[in-house]
């Protein structure tokens, strides 16, 4: 039996990515130098990732990436960066991260822009290690942008082909004819937004509105906001900062989960595209409706809040944080009453717009599901009616609609199975985990959100879960981030056989 | 004026017959039989040959010709003929096309294909259908004076309150003039004492609002509501464009198309129309979808026979009004005799549009009534016209009896013509004129 996949080509391309991973590792290395903390945790991965990368690159000199090879490459890239990213945590040997399973969990949570942490006591960790968590999340956000715009659309997987439809409505189908140029444009936008956020956050500090927000914190949070990832070097996340900082972070989370293709056009000055985008309107409506719902419930009962501003701030912040899959906490929403908590749980399944750094199911898919189902209701009453589903005026291909139905269903099935596993595995080691906690933890990892409720709440940690659960969650984060299919397709025999 | 007409089919010969009264007309066709027939029937110089041949066009005197009308059944031939003619002389070219792509190209860049004026058969027909369908009981509607005035022809059914009344009794609408009554295809000028009978058709001229209210209250009292539920059968190009015109007017029509692929295509192109994929000759389906309650059914498939069948089925299940597209002009009277309310012939519409265009200059606009027995003309009057400067009561005495002054517009305002109305120079007058007095009337006004 011959293997039909040119795995060497995939590995070579993974090698090229790994080869350059030493550059971002210089950031925590620099901080370690400045602070005088251990350098070894960063020197070792710098050397090993460069060597490994160069080694893999030698496997072949073909670089003809076809569909099959691309699936393998995408899956391996995220996995291998997670492995390399875990090395500093292991070598630093600080607190919970000294455990190999924990280190891998944290690293995977980083590169998948999830934001679920196993750290129990943030005091135990050096500033360099905490910065590395932020850097790896920023890379994860960048990676997903490339994946969404360049790779996934080639594989016609996920929402990417739809994103093309979205942009096609306005006469050009791509920003530029070449994928590499498009990718470069989006990176610039991403880097620009990150820079802008550093300026805003540190500016607030300099103006005296944010005494806690040092330059270090400004950079670390900017790295994890537009990436919609949610690691914070502070144990109590954004709750550690002033209301001004919390308000300032909200728009950056929202922008991070807005289609970067649309953002590009907005920065070009064409606001019409924003107005004409069905998905954007839907996204804004979702944010608005859930903020109102959560805010209203907090106002009526529950929450230790006093003023209207405080309620509004926390309601909007938490809804935006969860819908965009960032996972920051401006308050311990574990303490909320059941109503707003469950509403926030629903938010986990929505996600931001396709073509952004967001995770979860995404508004594009939900919008198509809603529209297609409304169409199906119409044709149920008059069976011979032919009614295409339209998105921003252009027709959505029926095959794409089927794919989206299937994806949404598979996501929910994954979520259910993961929940059951978490419950069973927890009871095995006699850990008390309620169904709601298990559901939220499964959703928070598989949909790459980060904090869950109860045991894995925003100010808590995933550390208490048994290793087997943490490994499964690591797998879920990996699968969920790259839109399920690239990993699942590797598990089908026909993918490998000729 | 010297005019060459290429193509002696239904459109070409109709145009030629109409123009030959006042112009030198030369007809070119490849079919020897048709050429001969036309030469005998009308006093026209008919030449056998291919209109796309430069040699033949030269022989026909293209260099001295003022206007060339390409009206064969083949779009490409019409376009090439116009292009060829343009290479020789400064001739004004008119082409008839069916494929709307050509029309789109032409509207996009004026003068494309060497065509100076293009008539898109399918678009024209779709517009005609949409206009007529919007007016209950109407069989023909034409706009004048930029839409300020409408000429409409109505069928008087047995249950109408017009039956048995004289024109004087019926004439109770403010901005509406009775022009003529058509009995068994005979056009008679409406006099005060003319009695209207069931089965007659009446031709009225007036403001669109008055025509609408006339249609609703008098002609078909049942249809007091606006016409909204329209069903189009057949996703032909005409069917598609009709749905599109209706969409533009905010009417969500239903379009039934049998072919799955075509239906899907139509559904994608017509976001404001409900497209249904089914065979429209299936009565169970028609009743199941409550098509019987539709205000109007338009049969626009590619075949005349099918359109007839669909219209009859629709009438049978009780649809208020049926409109059928009819490619073969010979069947028109047959269709209407069977009971189809309106048969619209794309060729006739095309010929009318071209004739209308060739007469522009002399008149602002015109409409042909009952196979050219009469015309409705829009004229901008000058100081020399007999109409100018005196009350209508006096000026009509100088005009032949077979003329009706239907409406007047001054500075884009509609004026109701009364005996003491004084027409001023520059006014637009909409006249109903019987064909046999057309030339003297044209001279007088």
Interface residues (C-beta under 8 A of the other chain):
Chain A: X382 X384 X385 X386 X387 X388 X390 X393 X395
Chain B: X256 X263 X264 X266 X267 X268 X271 X274 X275 X276 X277 X278 X285 X289
